[in-house]
Amino acid sequence: MKMAQSDQPHERQEAASELSKFPSDETEGILRKLLKDDTVNFWHSSADTISNVEFGVRTAAYNSLKVLGKPVPEKIELKREPTEEEQRSLRHNHWRKSFGYAFSDGWKVTSIVDADTRRIEGRDMTSVILTCGKEESHCRVTLTPKEFDSKDLPGGEDLGINGRNNGGARRFFLKGALSQEEKERLINYFGLERF
């Protein structure tokens, strides 16, 4: 009962799941309050793509009420599609952080923008362009989903693909000044393979 009022969403979700073991009017009241919880859990189909958004606490409360044999609302949102902004934010944060770890010797990501988006196999896939710099030197790395048609790929040096059999795999295309050592660091860090 105390966990159901916790500030921590994972504790509220756990409480909502466990409360079905303690049938009472008080339990039902708590579960009905938790049906209004707006906390979301993000499920990913790859490191930079959200597959769906679930209202975890709400879903746990809904399921517990059903287990208790109590009526549940017919129209209640338990999950939803991610927004474009949520997808963009995850994509940009993931690649900014990844390239931050991959680079050395003063190179930094200075900007990230979404490029081409295509609907393939029932889902939107977006290529990403990272502009990177070190003092007066600049380069651009375009990350293209592996599913994009090879005749429509961007120009630049093809550094390879990161896990061609994995969901969310991307081909890396480089334009601009980047030393051979830094190229090798990117290739090794991301496990890029050429085919």
Backbone as CSV, one residue per row, in Angstrom:
resi,resn,N_x,N_y,N_z,CA_x,CA_y,CA_z,C_x,C_y,C_z
1,MET,0.841,-1.203,0.000,0.000,0.000,0.000,0.880,1.259,0.000
2,LYS,1.964,1.230,0.789,2.867,2.386,0.817,3.581,2.539,-0.522
3,MET,3.992,1.417,-1.097,4.689,1.481,-2.386,3.792,2.070,-3.479
4,ALA,2.503,1.872,-3.387,1.572,2.399,-4.386,1.550,3.923,-4.393
5,GLN,2.048,4.538,-3.314,2.092,6.007,-3.217,3.514,6.537,-3.358
6,SER,4.440,5.678,-3.745,5.851,6.054,-3.856,6.063,7.119,-4.923
7,ASP,7.139,7.894,-4.763,7.546,8.852,-5.791,8.215,8.149,-6.967
8,GLN,8.612,6.894,-6.766,9.324,6.128,-7.784,8.337,5.324,-8.641
9,PRO,8.265,5.597,-9.944,7.310,4.888,-10.807,7.466,3.368,-10.770
10,HIS,8.716,2.869,-10.729,8.894,1.416,-10.729,8.320,0.782,-9.469
11,GLU,8.326,1.514,-8.347,7.727,0.998,-7.107,6.200,1.017,-7.207
12,ARG,5.638,2.071,-7.791,4.183,2.111,-7.977,3.734,0.988,-8.898
13,GLN,4.510,0.732,-9.974,4.162,-0.333,-10.908,4.223,-1.693,-10.224
14,GLU,5.264,-1.920,-9.435,5.385,-3.202,-8.714,4.233,-3.374,-7.733
15,ALA,3.895,-2.291,-7.025,2.780,-2.349,-6.070,1.476,-2.682,-6.792
16,ALA,1.240,-2.017,-7.929,0.010,-2.266,-8.688,-0.075,-3.721,-9.123
17,SER,1.058,-4.310,-9.490,1.077,-5.726,-9.896,0.784,-6.652,-8.726
18,GLU,1.288,-6.327,-7.554,1.163,-7.204,-6.388,-0.172,-7.061,-5.656
19,LEU,-0.839,-5.920,-5.825,-2.066,-5.676,-5.060,-3.205,-6.631,-5.395
20,SER,-3.131,-7.300,-6.535,-4.192,-8.268,-6.865,-4.206,-9.439,-5.880
21,LYS,-3.134,-9.606,-5.121,-3.057,-10.689,-4.125,-3.763,-10.332,-2.820
22,PHE,-4.228,-9.083,-2.703,-4.833,-8.609,-1.455,-6.187,-7.961,-1.726
23,PRO,-7.197,-8.781,-2.045,-8.505,-8.212,-2.397,-9.170,-7.493,-1.211
24,SER,-9.584,-6.269,-1.473,-10.355,-5.492,-0.491,-10.851,-4.233,-1.188
25,ASP,-11.772,-3.542,-0.535,-12.256,-2.277,-1.083,-11.130,-1.254,-1.140
26,GLU,-10.249,-1.292,-0.130,-9.129,-0.354,-0.105,-8.184,-0.611,-1.283
27,THR,-7.921,-1.892,-1.546,-7.066,-2.252,-2.682,-7.669,-1.743,-3.979
28,GLU,-8.973,-1.963,-4.158,-9.635,-1.506,-5.385,-9.518,0.005,-5.535
29,GLY,-9.690,0.735,-4.439,-9.587,2.194,-4.487,-8.203,2.662,-4.920
30,ILE,-7.193,2.007,-4.373,-5.817,2.366,-4.734,-5.560,2.062,-6.210
31,LEU,-5.998,0.894,-6.659,-5.792,0.520,-8.063,-6.503,1.486,-8.999
32,ARG,-7.683,1.934,-8.623,-8.418,2.883,-9.478,-7.686,4.221,-9.569
33,LYS,-7.043,4.635,-8.462,-6.235,5.862,-8.520,-5.041,5.676,-9.451
34,LEU,-4.444,4.477,-9.403,-3.272,4.207,-10.238,-3.623,4.105,-11.721
35,LEU,-4.913,3.903,-12.032,-5.341,3.903,-13.442,-5.129,5.269,-14.097
36,LYS,-4.940,6.309,-13.285,-4.761,7.667,-13.811,-3.284,8.044,-13.924
37,ASP,-2.395,7.123,-13.550,-0.959,7.402,-13.560,-0.471,7.589,-15.001
38,ASP,0.220,8.685,-15.266,0.679,9.012,-16.620,2.131,8.630,-16.893
39,THR,2.773,7.946,-15.966,4.169,7.560,-16.165,4.284,6.617,-17.354
40,VAL,5.300,6.857,-18.194,5.472,6.017,-19.384,6.785,5.243,-19.338
41,ASN,6.762,4.074,-19.963,7.953,3.261,-20.199,8.169,3.232,-21.704
42,PHE,9.419,3.410,-22.114,9.754,3.368,-23.533,10.343,2.006,-23.874
43,TRP,9.791,1.367,-24.915,10.307,0.091,-25.403,11.014,0.352,-26.714
44,HIS,12.221,-0.177,-26.847,13.050,0.105,-28.020,13.153,-1.109,-28.931
45,SER,13.090,-0.842,-30.242,13.361,-1.900,-31.219,14.835,-1.908,-31.597
46,SER,15.535,-0.805,-31.294,16.987,-0.718,-31.435,17.442,0.397,-30.504
47,ALA,18.737,0.574,-30.396,19.269,1.557,-29.447,18.803,2.977,-29.730
48,ASP,18.445,3.272,-30.988,18.029,4.638,-31.313,16.602,4.737,-31.838
49,THR,15.786,3.707,-31.578,14.403,3.718,-32.076,13.434,3.203,-31.005
50,ILE,12.392,3.975,-30.736,11.354,3.569,-29.787,10.295,2.798,-30.565
51,SER,9.965,1.593,-30.102,8.925,0.820,-30.790,7.537,1.179,-30.271
52,ASN,7.389,1.343,-28.959,6.116,1.808,-28.417,6.314,2.373,-27.024
53,VAL,5.295,3.058,-26.552,5.317,3.703,-25.247,4.192,3.091,-24.422
54,GLU,4.540,2.562,-23.257,3.557,1.898,-22.403,3.363,2.698,-21.120
55,PHE,2.109,2.808,-20.687,1.805,3.381,-19.382,1.920,2.242,-18.375
56,GLY,3.114,2.044,-17.829,3.419,0.863,-17.023,2.605,0.727,-15.761
57,VAL,2.494,1.784,-14.985,1.750,1.734,-13.720,0.276,1.501,-14.016
58,ARG,-0.236,2.253,-14.968,-1.639,2.143,-15.357,-1.970,0.723,-15.837
59,THR,-1.096,0.142,-16.651,-1.302,-1.207,-17.168,-1.310,-2.234,-16.041
60,ALA,-0.381,-2.083,-15.090,-0.320,-3.008,-13.954,-1.588,-2.904,-13.114
61,ALA,-2.073,-1.696,-12.889,-3.308,-1.502,-12.113,-4.509,-2.102,-12.857
62,TYR,-4.571,-1.874,-14.144,-5.644,-2.412,-14.989,-5.674,-3.939,-14.905
63,ASN,-4.495,-4.553,-15.059,-4.412,-6.023,-15.011,-4.777,-6.572,-13.636
64,SER,-4.379,-5.887,-12.581,-4.723,-6.339,-11.225,-6.226,-6.252,-10.977
65,LEU,-6.849,-5.194,-11.459,-8.307,-5.086,-11.308,-9.010,-6.228,-12.036
66,LYS,-8.515,-6.576,-13.213,-9.104,-7.697,-13.952,-8.929,-9.013,-13.190
67,VAL,-7.741,-9.227,-12.617,-7.494,-10.442,-11.833,-8.448,-10.509,-10.650
68,LEU,-8.746,-9.357,-10.051,-9.666,-9.298,-8.910,-11.131,-9.428,-9.340
69,GLY,-11.372,-9.454,-10.643,-12.740,-9.576,-11.144,-13.526,-8.285,-11.068
70,LYS,-12.830,-7.174,-10.993,-13.481,-5.863,-10.891,-13.647,-5.264,-12.289
71,PRO,-14.682,-4.465,-12.478,-14.864,-3.839,-13.794,-13.732,-2.857,-14.093
72,VAL,-13.339,-2.821,-15.341,-12.276,-1.903,-15.775,-12.828,-1.019,-16.892
73,PRO,-12.293,0.171,-17.042,-12.777,1.062,-18.102,-12.588,0.430,-19.483
74,GLU,-13.592,0.582,-20.333,-13.484,0.046,-21.691,-12.488,0.839,-22.520
75,LYS,-12.476,2.147,-22.321,-11.565,2.996,-23.088,-10.527,3.580,-22.147
76,ILE,-9.374,2.969,-22.155,-8.258,3.470,-21.363,-6.979,3.260,-22.166
77,GLU,-6.162,4.275,-22.214,-4.930,4.193,-22.995,-3.850,3.503,-22.160
78,LEU,-3.452,2.315,-22.588,-2.411,1.562,-21.893,-1.071,1.672,-22.604
79,LYS,-1.104,1.933,-23.904,0.125,2.182,-24.660,-0.214,3.087,-25.832
80,ARG,0.839,3.657,-26.393,0.651,4.569,-27.525,1.885,4.522,-28.408
81,GLU,1.747,5.112,-29.579,2.883,5.257,-30.486,3.785,6.373,-29.949
82,PRO,5.094,6.271,-30.145,5.976,7.373,-29.742,5.748,8.591,-30.628
83,THR,5.960,9.760,-30.064,5.838,10.981,-30.856,7.107,11.163,-31.697
84,GLU,6.999,11.992,-32.726,8.175,12.293,-33.546,9.274,12.920,-32.702
85,GLU,8.889,13.780,-31.759,9.879,14.438,-30.901,10.572,13.432,-29.983
86,GLU,9.841,12.468,-29.441,10.461,11.432,-28.606,11.464,10.614,-29.416
87,GLN,11.080,10.254,-30.646,11.985,9.499,-31.517,13.235,10.321,-31.834
88,ARG,13.027,11.571,-32.216,14.142,12.444,-32.580,15.090,12.629,-31.398
89,SER,14.531,12.880,-30.232,15.347,13.113,-29.043,16.202,11.890,-28.702
90,LEU,15.598,10.700,-28.735,16.367,9.479,-28.460,17.470,9.299,-29.502
91,ARG,17.111,9.457,-30.775,18.067,9.273,-31.869,19.271,10.206,-31.687
92,HIS,18.992,11.484,-31.458,20.068,12.464,-31.339,20.908,12.225,-30.092
93,ASN,20.269,11.960,-28.967,21.014,11.712,-27.729,21.889,10.468,-27.849
94,HIS,21.336,9.412,-28.438,22.096,8.166,-28.580,23.357,8.395,-29.416
95,TRP,23.205,9.043,-30.572,24.363,9.199,-31.458,25.341,10.230,-30.942
96,ARG,24.865,11.277,-30.298,25.778,12.267,-29.702,26.648,11.587,-28.639
97,LYS,26.012,10.808,-27.778,26.738,10.117,-26.720,27.691,9.072,-27.302
98,SER,27.221,8.290,-28.275,28.055,7.244,-28.872,29.301,7.824,-29.535
99,PHE,29.120,8.893,-30.311,30.277,9.501,-30.967,31.185,10.196,-29.957
100,GLY,30.611,10.682,-28.852,31.435,11.250,-27.783,32.400,10.223,-27.228
101,TYR,31.948,8.980,-27.096,32.821,7.903,-26.622,33.786,7.442,-27.715
102,ALA,33.333,7.461,-28.952,34.144,6.929,-30.055,35.291,7.861,-30.437
103,PHE,35.067,9.165,-30.350,36.086,10.126,-30.761,37.162,10.299,-29.696
104,SER,38.332,10.766,-30.146,39.397,11.142,-29.220,40.089,12.360,-29.804
105,ASP,41.134,12.811,-29.128,42.009,13.831,-29.685,41.282,15.129,-30.038
106,GLY,40.279,15.501,-29.239,39.636,16.804,-29.410,38.465,16.876,-30.363
107,TRP,38.138,15.800,-31.093,36.976,15.822,-31.988,35.696,15.807,-31.169
108,LYS,34.709,16.616,-31.601,33.415,16.686,-30.912,32.287,16.775,-31.936
109,VAL,31.113,16.288,-31.536,29.914,16.453,-32.362,29.427,17.879,-32.151
110,THR,29.307,18.652,-33.240,28.847,20.039,-33.123,27.370,20.193,-33.472
111,SER,26.830,19.261,-34.274,25.390,19.301,-34.559,24.906,17.939,-35.052
112,ILE,23.630,17.699,-34.826,22.972,16.492,-35.337,21.641,16.927,-35.922
113,VAL,21.365,16.462,-37.142,20.070,16.743,-37.766,19.541,15.474,-38.414
114,ASP,18.229,15.355,-38.445,17.604,14.264,-39.179,17.627,14.597,-40.656
115,ALA,17.807,13.573,-41.468,17.799,13.758,-42.916,16.573,13.054,-43.480
116,ASP,16.795,12.132,-44.373,15.727,11.441,-45.086,14.990,10.449,-44.181
117,THR,13.652,10.476,-44.204,12.840,9.495,-43.494,12.038,8.708,-44.518
118,ARG,12.055,7.393,-44.374,11.310,6.521,-45.290,10.514,5.510,-44.491
119,ARG,9.367,5.142,-45.021,8.536,4.106,-44.403,8.915,2.782,-45.060
120,ILE,9.519,1.884,-44.268,9.974,0.585,-44.762,9.507,-0.486,-43.790
121,GLU,8.903,-1.525,-44.329,8.423,-2.646,-43.517,7.521,-2.179,-42.375
122,GLY,6.685,-1.191,-42.671,5.685,-0.727,-41.713,6.178,0.231,-40.645
123,ARG,7.432,0.693,-40.752,7.894,1.659,-39.761,8.775,2.718,-40.407
124,ASP,8.796,3.889,-39.780,9.605,4.992,-40.281,11.061,4.785,-39.900
125,MET,11.942,4.998,-40.867,13.382,4.908,-40.635,14.001,6.216,-41.105
126,THR,14.875,6.774,-40.276,15.431,8.104,-40.536,16.943,8.064,-40.546
127,SER,17.531,8.673,-41.562,18.981,8.823,-41.562,19.334,10.072,-40.749
128,VAL,20.549,10.068,-40.206,20.999,11.129,-39.313,22.327,11.669,-39.828
129,ILE,22.485,12.991,-39.776,23.745,13.612,-40.176,24.381,14.269,-38.961
130,LEU,25.606,13.843,-38.646,26.376,14.431,-37.556,27.474,15.291,-38.152
131,THR,27.562,16.526,-37.716,28.667,17.391,-38.090,29.620,17.402,-36.908
132,CYS,30.896,17.164,-37.197,31.888,17.036,-36.138,33.033,17.995,-36.414
133,GLY,33.693,18.452,-35.355,34.773,19.391,-35.549,35.870,19.266,-34.515
134,LYS,37.033,19.758,-34.915,38.202,19.862,-34.043,39.001,21.052,-34.542
135,GLU,39.032,22.112,-33.748,39.694,23.352,-34.142,39.175,23.802,-35.499
136,GLU,40.017,23.856,-36.522,39.582,24.318,-37.850,39.115,23.178,-38.755
137,SER,39.241,21.937,-38.297,38.874,20.785,-39.124,37.419,20.394,-38.881
138,HIS,36.750,19.959,-39.943,35.345,19.554,-39.850,35.109,18.312,-40.702
139,CYS,34.126,17.542,-40.307,33.696,16.420,-41.134,32.205,16.206,-40.900
140,ARG,31.630,15.410,-41.767,30.216,15.071,-41.647,30.081,13.563,-41.793
141,VAL,29.334,12.963,-40.865,29.069,11.527,-40.927,27.561,11.342,-41.082
142,THR,27.162,10.667,-42.159,25.746,10.372,-42.387,25.503,8.913,-42.032
143,LEU,24.539,8.687,-41.142,24.174,7.344,-40.695,22.870,6.961,-41.375
144,THR,22.951,5.991,-42.253,21.801,5.605,-43.068,21.322,4.217,-42.677
145,PRO,20.018,4.047,-42.396,19.522,2.696,-42.078,19.900,1.697,-43.175
146,LYS,20.269,0.508,-42.763,20.719,-0.519,-43.722,19.639,-0.859,-44.741
147,GLU,18.379,-0.603,-44.406,17.270,-0.950,-45.296,17.120,0.006,-46.476
148,PHE,17.798,1.156,-46.439,17.685,2.102,-47.545,18.267,1.482,-48.809
149,ASP,17.613,1.745,-49.928,18.060,1.229,-51.228,19.463,1.745,-51.536
150,SER,20.346,0.852,-51.961,21.749,1.210,-52.186,21.938,2.266,-53.264
151,LYS,20.993,2.415,-54.181,21.160,3.434,-55.222,20.836,4.840,-54.719
152,ASP,20.241,4.955,-53.521,19.887,6.265,-52.971,20.768,6.671,-51.796
153,LEU,21.930,6.041,-51.635,22.782,6.327,-50.494,23.530,7.647,-50.694
154,PRO,23.879,8.317,-49.579,24.575,9.597,-49.709,25.998,9.403,-50.223
155,GLY,26.578,10.485,-50.705,27.972,10.410,-51.135,28.901,10.373,-49.934
156,GLY,30.165,10.172,-50.212,31.159,10.131,-49.155,31.801,8.760,-49.056
157,GLU,32.784,8.678,-48.184,33.497,7.416,-47.994,32.649,6.469,-47.156
158,ASP,32.399,5.289,-47.674,31.613,4.276,-46.967,32.524,3.587,-45.952
159,LEU,32.299,3.893,-44.655,33.128,3.305,-43.601,32.658,1.907,-43.212
160,GLY,31.432,1.540,-43.588,30.917,0.214,-43.282,29.580,0.279,-42.556
161,ILE,29.135,-0.880,-42.129,27.833,-1.021,-41.463,28.047,-1.632,-40.079
162,ASN,27.288,-1.138,-39.105,27.428,-1.659,-37.744,26.419,-2.780,-37.493
163,GLY,26.838,-4.022,-37.682,25.970,-5.167,-37.408,24.883,-5.338,-38.441
164,ARG,25.254,-5.757,-39.630,24.275,-5.811,-40.731,23.092,-6.718,-40.445
165,ASN,23.217,-7.675,-39.518,22.098,-8.572,-39.203,21.271,-8.093,-38.021
166,ASN,21.627,-6.961,-37.440,20.915,-6.440,-36.275,19.848,-5.440,-36.687
167,GLY,18.774,-5.387,-35.908,17.784,-4.341,-36.109,18.426,-3.001,-35.777
168,GLY,18.142,-1.999,-36.558,18.705,-0.672,-36.307,20.108,-0.475,-36.850
169,ALA,20.619,-1.433,-37.633,21.965,-1.291,-38.203,21.996,-0.117,-39.175
170,ARG,23.137,0.555,-39.211,23.300,1.719,-40.079,24.613,1.658,-40.836
171,ARG,24.585,2.275,-42.036,25.815,2.442,-42.813,26.349,3.835,-42.522
172,PHE,27.656,3.927,-42.362,28.330,5.173,-42.010,29.036,5.727,-43.246
173,PHE,28.701,6.976,-43.610,29.320,7.642,-44.750,30.005,8.909,-44.254
174,LEU,31.273,9.054,-44.612,32.097,10.163,-44.141,32.431,11.126,-45.261
175,LYS,32.286,12.433,-44.959,32.772,13.498,-45.844,33.587,14.455,-44.988
176,GLY,34.754,14.837,-45.485,35.538,15.840,-44.778,36.799,15.301,-44.152
177,ALA,37.432,16.193,-43.380,38.754,15.910,-42.817,38.655,15.091,-41.544
178,LEU,39.105,13.864,-41.627,39.210,13.002,-40.443,40.437,12.123,-40.679
179,SER,41.347,12.114,-39.735,42.587,11.355,-39.925,42.293,9.865,-40.042
180,GLN,43.234,9.143,-40.616,43.083,7.693,-40.749,42.944,7.051,-39.364
181,GLU,43.677,7.597,-38.402,43.600,7.068,-37.037,42.189,7.226,-36.466
182,GLU,41.593,8.405,-36.671,40.231,8.632,-36.169,39.215,7.773,-36.934
183,LYS,39.420,7.609,-38.236,38.537,6.709,-38.998,38.583,5.309,-38.410
184,GLU,39.794,4.849,-38.130,39.941,3.500,-37.562,39.296,3.402,-36.186
185,ARG,39.381,4.476,-35.418,38.712,4.477,-34.100,37.197,4.305,-34.267
186,LEU,36.610,5.039,-35.213,35.165,4.912,-35.467,34.831,3.497,-35.931
187,ILE,35.610,2.995,-36.870,35.365,1.651,-37.410,35.434,0.608,-36.305
188,ASN,36.432,0.717,-35.444,36.592,-0.254,-34.352,35.538,-0.077,-33.267
189,TYR,35.259,1.179,-32.900,34.292,1.423,-31.825,32.903,0.891,-32.190
190,PHE,32.473,1.182,-33.420,31.130,0.770,-33.850,31.113,-0.615,-34.492
191,GLY,32.256,-1.257,-34.594,32.315,-2.595,-35.203,31.867,-2.578,-36.653
192,LEU,32.299,-1.559,-37.393,31.853,-1.398,-38.773,32.493,-2.467,-39.665
193,GLU,31.662,-3.027,-40.547,32.133,-4.023,-41.493,31.802,-3.555,-42.907
194,ARG,32.685,-3.835,-43.833,32.443,-3.492,-45.233,32.015,-4.741,-45.991
195,PHE,31.032,-4.554,-46.897,30.522,-5.692,-47.683,30.516,-5.332,-49.151
